[in-house]
Amino acid sequence: QVQLVESGGGSVEAGGSLRLSCTVSTLIYNNCYMAWFRQAPGKEREVVGSIDLDGNVAYADSVKGRFTISKDNAKHTLYLQMDMLKPEDTAMYYCAADHNFRHLVAGPEYWGQGTQVTVSS
């Protein structure tokens, strides 16, 4: 069964930290590129960062130096550590996966249900 389940969202003050988790089904975890997306109200969805099958990561300029993507192979879990959070980071955050890296960025096949992150000033 294809499944991505996010957790860890919440409310935090500016400057604080949150860690999002995405538990991924085995079929997806072992065979897909994965990414974190976010979408704020009234704004387009954007890629926060991605990780390939070798563990190489890339980040959007807006989060470089503040967010870290990692994964735990034993737990089949993808993480997004968010530090120095800003009010503009407020959004619904989604983990996503695709067998093709170009498709991952443009429009992944597999999505989680999302978790809300709210950063107050």
trRosetta pair geometry for C-beta under 8 A, 3 or more apart (Angstrom, degrees):
i j d omega theta_ij theta_ji phi_ij phi_ji
1 25 5.9 -141 89 -118 65 154
1 27 7.9 165 62 16 26 129
2 25 5.7 -152 -136 44 29 145
2 27 6.4 -79 -89 75 70 124
2 28 5.8 95 -141 -50 81 117
2 110 5.7 -120 174 -119 124 126
3 23 7.7 -11 120 107 100 86
3 24 7.3 164 92 -153 63 37
3 25 4.3 96 42 -40 82 115
3 28 7.5 -151 49 6 42 136
4 22 5.6 -1 -172 -178 95 107
4 23 7.4 162 -153 79 44 48
4 24 5.4 0 -106 -107 78 75
4 25 7.4 -90 -58 2 54 83
4 28 6.7 -85 -62 102 95 166
4 95 5.2 -140 173 91 129 106
4 96 7.2 162 80 -99 173 28
4 97 6.4 168 -67 -1 139 112
4 110 6.0 118 -13 148 125 105
4 111 6.6 -126 57 142 131 20
4 112 3.8 -97 114 -71 102 86
5 22 6.8 156 74 -155 38 56
5 23 4.9 -14 59 55 96 96
5 112 6.0 159 -96 -139 15 109
5 113 7.0 10 -126 14 59 104
6 9 7.2 46 139 -26 114 106
6 20 6.1 -14 -162 -175 103 107
6 21 6.9 149 -154 83 52 50
6 22 5.0 -22 -93 -97 70 81
6 93 6.9 180 -166 101 156 88
6 94 6.9 -122 -35 -132 149 39
6 95 5.5 158 -77 5 104 103
6 112 4.5 104 -23 143 98 150
6 113 6.6 -142 30 55 97 71
6 114 6.3 -19 43 -158 143 6
6 115 4.2 -133 124 -18 121 114
7 20 7.2 158 81 -157 38 62
7 21 5.1 -14 60 61 87 99
7 22 7.9 168 18 -81 64 39
7 23 7.6 22 6 -7 109 100
7 115 6.3 149 -117 -89 16 150
8 18 6.3 135 153 169 95 96
8 19 5.4 -83 -167 98 143 57
8 20 4.2 177 78 -115 126 41
8 21 5.0 116 -25 8 130 79
8 115 6.3 72 58 137 62 163
9 18 7.0 43 -130 172 35 146
9 20 6.4 29 -63 -102 67 101
9 93 6.4 173 -89 38 115 110
9 115 3.3 -178 -21 151 125 100
9 116 4.8 123 153 64 146 43
9 117 5.0 -114 -142 -65 93 65
10 18 6.2 -178 48 -120 93 131
10 116 7.7 94 -64 91 16 77
10 117 7.1 11 47 -118 38 58
10 118 7.4 -87 135 37 33 83
11 118 4.4 -21 -107 73 80 106
11 119 7.7 175 -156 -80 56 28
11 120 6.7 31 -176 -16 101 108
12 16 3.8 -135 169 86 118 139
12 17 7.1 -136 -168 51 161 22
12 18 5.6 -149 -18 -48 146 107
12 85 5.8 73 92 59 124 153
12 117 7.7 -25 20 -165 104 84
12 118 7.5 148 24 85 58 58
12 119 5.8 -21 73 -110 81 70
12 120 7.5 -170 95 22 33 80
13 16 5.1 98 61 -20 65 123
13 119 7.2 68 -179 -163 13 68
13 120 5.4 -47 -112 69 58 89
13 121 7.9 75 -159 -151 73 5
14 85 6.3 -133 -134 98 43 75
14 86 5.8 34 -137 -127 98 40
14 87 5.8 -36 -82 -40 113 78
14 119 5.7 86 -82 167 62 104
14 120 6.7 -107 -25 91 80 42
14 121 5.2 28 -24 -118 134 47
15 84 6.2 -21 -134 -135 45 51
15 85 6.8 -53 24 53 12 67
16 85 5.4 -30 67 35 65 116
16 119 7.4 -171 49 -130 99 93
17 81 7.2 -7 -169 -177 110 80
17 82 6.2 162 -153 91 61 61
17 83 4.7 -9 -104 -106 105 63
17 84 7.7 21 -79 -14 80 37
17 85 6.6 169 -90 -18 31 106
18 82 5.0 -1 59 58 79 111
18 85 6.7 43 7 -58 96 145
18 117 6.1 -174 65 -128 159 113
19 79 6.1 -16 -174 -166 101 107
19 80 7.0 163 -158 82 52 50
19 81 5.0 -14 -109 -105 90 66
19 82 7.0 -176 -85 20 38 73
20 36 7.2 112 82 -125 140 134
20 79 6.8 148 82 -160 58 53
20 80 4.2 1 54 53 107 101
20 82 7.1 46 -5 -11 97 112
20 93 5.8 -91 -98 109 164 145
20 95 7.7 178 137 -49 121 106
20 115 6.1 166 -132 67 112 137
20 117 7.5 -69 -64 -64 121 123
21 77 5.6 -18 -166 -173 100 119
21 78 7.3 139 -164 78 49 50
21 79 5.7 -20 -104 -103 63 73
22 34 7.6 175 92 -176 141 133
22 36 7.8 -167 -22 -91 142 89
22 77 6.5 148 74 -161 47 65
22 78 4.2 -17 61 61 107 99
22 79 7.5 -163 20 -72 77 29
22 80 7.8 50 -12 -9 106 97
22 95 3.4 29 -111 -8 160 165
22 112 5.7 -113 -136 -54 109 153
23 75 7.4 -81 -118 151 87 92
23 76 6.5 61 -162 102 67 88
23 77 5.2 -30 -98 -102 60 88
24 28 5.0 -113 178 88 105 114
24 29 4.2 131 104 -69 119 96
24 34 7.1 -73 -85 -101 156 143
24 76 5.1 -126 66 160 79 93
24 77 6.8 166 10 -99 84 31
24 78 6.1 56 -26 -9 124 102
24 95 7.5 -106 -73 129 104 139
24 97 6.8 95 -137 -45 130 148
25 28 5.1 79 65 16 82 104
25 29 6.7 -163 88 -12 35 94
25 76 7.3 -15 -177 158 5 143
26 29 5.7 -59 -136 38 29 110
26 30 6.0 12 173 -8 67 114
26 76 6.1 -77 -87 -108 58 153
27 30 6.9 -70 -149 40 16 99
27 31 6.5 -32 169 23 54 123
28 31 6.7 -98 -146 53 20 86
28 32 4.9 -30 -169 16 68 134
28 34 7.8 87 152 -82 102 108
28 97 4.9 89 -174 99 115 162
28 110 5.8 -115 -121 97 135 172
29 32 7.2 -42 -83 40 9 92
29 34 7.9 -1 -120 -51 54 137
29 71 8.0 162 -152 -174 101 135
29 73 7.9 142 160 -135 123 59
29 76 4.3 -92 -66 -148 169 96
31 53 8.0 -11 -149 -105 20 123
31 99 6.2 -19 141 -110 96 90
32 53 7.9 165 91 -79 17 94
32 97 3.9 66 128 175 145 110
32 98 5.8 144 -157 68 109 16
32 99 5.5 -72 -106 -78 79 48
32 104 7.8 141 176 -89 92 117
32 110 7.0 -22 -151 34 171 133
33 50 6.4 16 166 -178 108 112
33 51 7.1 177 -163 86 71 48
33 52 5.3 -28 -118 -119 100 58
33 53 6.6 -76 -81 -39 67 76
33 97 6.7 163 82 -151 45 66
33 98 6.0 -20 58 65 92 71
33 99 7.5 105 13 -156 82 10
33 100 7.5 -65 21 97 121 15
33 101 4.8 86 -24 -96 168 72
33 104 4.6 -73 93 -59 119 157
34 50 6.9 165 94 -154 42 68
34 51 5.5 -10 67 57 88 93
34 71 7.4 99 58 -78 143 138
34 78 5.3 -128 138 -92 150 153
34 95 6.5 0 -175 -176 107 99
34 96 6.9 159 -154 85 61 45
34 97 4.7 -25 -100 -97 76 87
34 104 7.5 -128 -94 -144 9 133
35 47 5.8 -43 176 -144 135 101
35 48 7.4 148 171 52 85 74
35 49 6.6 -170 -150 99 76 40
35 50 3.9 -28 -98 -102 98 81
35 51 7.2 174 -83 16 50 64
35 95 7.2 162 86 -155 41 57
35 96 5.3 -21 64 64 88 92
35 97 7.5 166 19 -83 69 42
35 104 5.4 131 -12 167 127 109
35 105 7.2 131 -65 -85 166 55
35 108 6.8 -161 42 -57 113 140
36 47 7.6 107 82 -166 53 59
36 48 4.2 -43 100 59 100 122
36 49 5.6 19 43 51 101 76
36 50 7.7 -154 22 -76 61 45
36 69 6.5 -158 -2 -99 119 117
36 78 7.6 -173 -59 140 93 124
36 80 4.8 70 -82 -79 161 140
36 93 6.2 -8 -172 -172 104 102
36 94 7.1 152 -158 81 55 46
36 95 5.7 -35 -98 -99 66 65
36 96 7.7 150 -101 19 19 81
37 45 5.5 13 175 -180 124 105
37 46 6.7 161 -156 83 76 34
37 47 5.7 -50 -102 -104 76 46
37 48 6.2 -179 -109 -1 18 89
37 93 7.2 159 85 -156 47 53
37 94 4.7 -14 63 62 97 98
37 95 7.8 163 20 -98 76 17
37 96 5.8 27 -5 -2 115 126
37 108 8.0 -147 -28 10 133 125
38 45 7.2 170 88 -151 31 65
38 46 6.1 -20 62 61 77 82
38 48 5.4 69 -7 -53 104 114
38 89 7.7 -44 175 -168 170 63
38 91 3.9 77 173 108 110 143
38 92 6.6 160 -153 79 65 44
38 93 4.8 -25 -97 -99 90 68
38 94 7.1 171 -85 17 38 73
38 117 7.6 -48 -128 38 125 121
39 43 6.5 -176 -163 83 63 85
39 44 7.3 -87 -127 145 92 25
39 45 4.3 -38 -81 -97 109 73
39 46 7.3 146 -85 14 58 65
39 91 5.6 154 70 -170 25 110
39 92 5.4 -17 61 57 83 94
39 94 7.5 17 3 -2 99 114
40 43 4.3 30 66 33 92 127
40 88 7.9 -54 -72 -169 160 58
40 90 6.1 80 -118 98 110 73
40 91 4.1 -76 -69 -97 72 93
40 92 7.7 168 -85 14 33 67
43 46 7.7 -36 140 -16 113 108
43 91 7.7 -68 62 -110 127 114
46 60 6.4 57 152 -99 113 158
46 62 7.9 33 132 32 149 140
47 50 6.5 -18 -175 -42 125 100
47 60 5.9 156 96 -59 73 111
47 105 5.9 -29 -65 -138 153 77
48 59 7.2 -29 154 -146 58 73
48 60 5.7 -84 -145 8 30 119
48 63 5.7 25 -162 8 83 160
48 67 6.4 -73 171 126 110 167
48 69 8.0 139 112 -63 100 117
48 80 6.9 33 112 -138 145 139
48 93 7.2 5 -24 -136 151 101
49 57 6.1 18 171 -177 118 99
49 58 6.1 -180 -152 91 76 49
49 59 4.2 -20 -98 -105 112 63
49 60 6.4 -112 -62 -2 66 74
49 63 6.7 -101 -41 81 109 134
49 67 6.4 -168 -15 111 138 124
49 69 4.7 -156 109 -29 132 134
49 80 7.4 150 48 -119 117 104
50 57 6.9 169 86 -149 45 58
50 58 5.3 -1 52 53 89 94
50 69 7.5 178 83 63 6 176
50 101 7.6 102 160 -151 148 91
50 104 6.2 101 -133 131 134 132
50 105 6.9 -56 -58 -78 151 87
51 55 6.4 -16 -172 -144 106 34
51 56 6.9 159 -151 78 59 39
51 57 4.9 -21 -97 -96 81 79
51 69 5.2 -151 -50 131 116 130
51 70 7.9 126 -92 -113 153 16
51 71 6.3 170 116 -21 162 121
51 78 7.1 -177 37 -135 138 112
52 55 7.1 -50 70 18 67 17
52 56 4.9 1 35 53 109 91
52 57 8.0 -153 9 -73 71 36
52 101 6.6 -11 -107 -98 103 125
55 71 7.1 -134 -116 40 85 108
57 68 7.9 52 136 -162 168 58
57 69 4.8 168 -135 65 133 111
57 70 7.9 -50 -63 -76 146 48
59 63 5.4 -119 -178 83 114 95
59 64 4.7 143 99 -84 130 73
59 67 6.3 157 -136 74 129 104
59 69 7.4 -179 -81 -3 92 110
60 63 5.2 62 67 21 90 98
60 64 7.2 -137 91 -34 41 82
61 64 5.7 -35 -143 -1 36 119
62 88 7.8 -104 -174 118 125 121
63 66 5.4 -107 -166 63 61 101
63 67 4.0 -6 167 13 119 124
63 82 7.7 -63 -151 -124 118 88
63 89 7.7 94 -98 -110 101 109
64 67 7.7 -51 -77 41 18 84
66 82 6.8 22 140 -159 91 61
66 83 5.4 -145 -167 73 66 73
66 84 4.6 -102 -129 61 108 107
66 85 7.5 139 172 -75 126 41
67 80 6.2 -13 -168 -173 109 89
67 81 6.7 155 -158 83 53 57
67 82 5.1 -10 -107 -106 88 66
67 83 7.3 -177 -80 26 39 69
68 79 7.9 2 105 110 81 101
68 80 7.5 155 77 -157 45 44
68 81 4.3 -7 57 57 96 109
68 83 7.7 27 -1 2 99 106
69 78 7.2 -13 -165 -175 93 94
69 79 6.9 156 -154 84 46 62
69 80 5.8 -15 -99 -102 71 68
69 81 7.9 -158 -70 22 24 75
70 78 7.7 164 90 -158 39 52
70 79 4.9 -10 63 57 82 111
70 81 7.1 22 11 -7 107 109
71 77 6.6 173 -153 91 68 48
71 78 4.9 -27 -101 -105 97 60
71 79 6.6 -179 -86 13 40 79
72 75 4.2 20 105 37 121 105
72 76 7.5 -45 90 10 76 17
72 77 4.8 7 48 56 103 95
72 79 7.2 60 -14 -22 94 113
73 76 7.2 25 -164 -73 33 48
78 95 5.6 138 78 -141 134 142
80 93 7.0 -134 65 175 156 143
80 95 7.8 -161 -23 -80 119 99
82 85 5.6 54 142 -79 108 101
82 89 6.8 139 -171 178 135 150
82 117 7.3 32 51 -146 168 154
85 89 5.0 -106 -157 50 84 149
85 117 7.7 -130 -142 169 138 121
85 119 4.6 -149 145 -111 115 137
86 89 5.1 113 58 -12 68 99
86 119 6.1 91 101 120 22 154
87 90 5.9 -18 -178 -15 53 114
87 119 5.0 -151 -100 100 36 99
87 120 6.8 30 -102 -143 95 14
87 121 4.8 -22 -57 -58 133 94
88 119 7.8 -38 33 66 31 129
89 117 6.4 -54 133 120 93 127
89 119 5.1 54 62 -1 97 144
90 117 6.3 -152 -129 105 43 75
90 118 5.1 35 -130 -129 104 49
90 119 5.1 -133 -61 30 85 80
91 116 7.9 -151 113 -144 30 58
91 117 6.2 6 56 57 58 97
92 114 4.5 10 173 -174 110 128
92 115 7.2 150 -159 70 68 25
92 116 5.5 -39 -102 -96 70 65
92 117 7.6 155 -106 19 21 73
93 114 6.5 144 73 -153 38 71
93 115 5.5 -29 63 64 91 78
93 116 7.6 153 15 -107 78 15
93 117 5.5 39 -15 -6 119 116
94 111 5.8 -15 179 -161 129 96
94 112 5.4 176 -159 59 73 89
94 113 7.9 -158 -121 82 91 17
94 114 4.7 -38 -82 -91 86 78
94 115 7.9 152 -82 17 43 64
95 111 7.7 147 87 -157 49 48
95 112 4.6 49 52 -3 82 131
96 104 6.9 148 114 -155 105 76
96 108 3.7 134 162 55 120 160
96 110 6.2 151 -161 89 62 62
96 111 5.1 -15 -106 -103 91 64
96 112 7.0 -117 -68 6 53 78
97 104 7.1 -35 -161 -117 28 103
97 108 6.0 114 61 -169 21 131
97 109 7.2 -49 94 60 64 81
97 110 4.4 -16 60 67 89 118
98 101 7.4 158 86 -88 106 19
98 103 4.4 -144 164 99 152 103
98 104 4.1 -158 42 -76 116 71
98 108 4.3 -138 -42 -136 109 76
98 109 4.9 118 -111 11 85 89
98 110 6.7 180 -72 22 55 83
99 103 7.4 18 58 56 62 134
99 109 7.3 5 5 18 82 138
100 103 4.0 68 78 14 107 112
100 104 6.7 -164 92 -21 53 81
101 104 5.2 -44 -150 22 37 121
101 105 7.0 28 157 -12 65 99
102 105 6.3 -59 -158 36 34 103
102 106 6.1 13 155 -4 69 117
103 106 5.8 -67 -135 50 33 101
103 107 6.3 -60 -169 66 69 65
103 108 6.5 106 134 -105 82 42
103 109 6.7 21 143 -30 130 89
104 108 5.1 29 -134 -89 49 96
108 111 6.4 131 91 -68 112 78
112 115 7.8 -21 124 -17 128 88
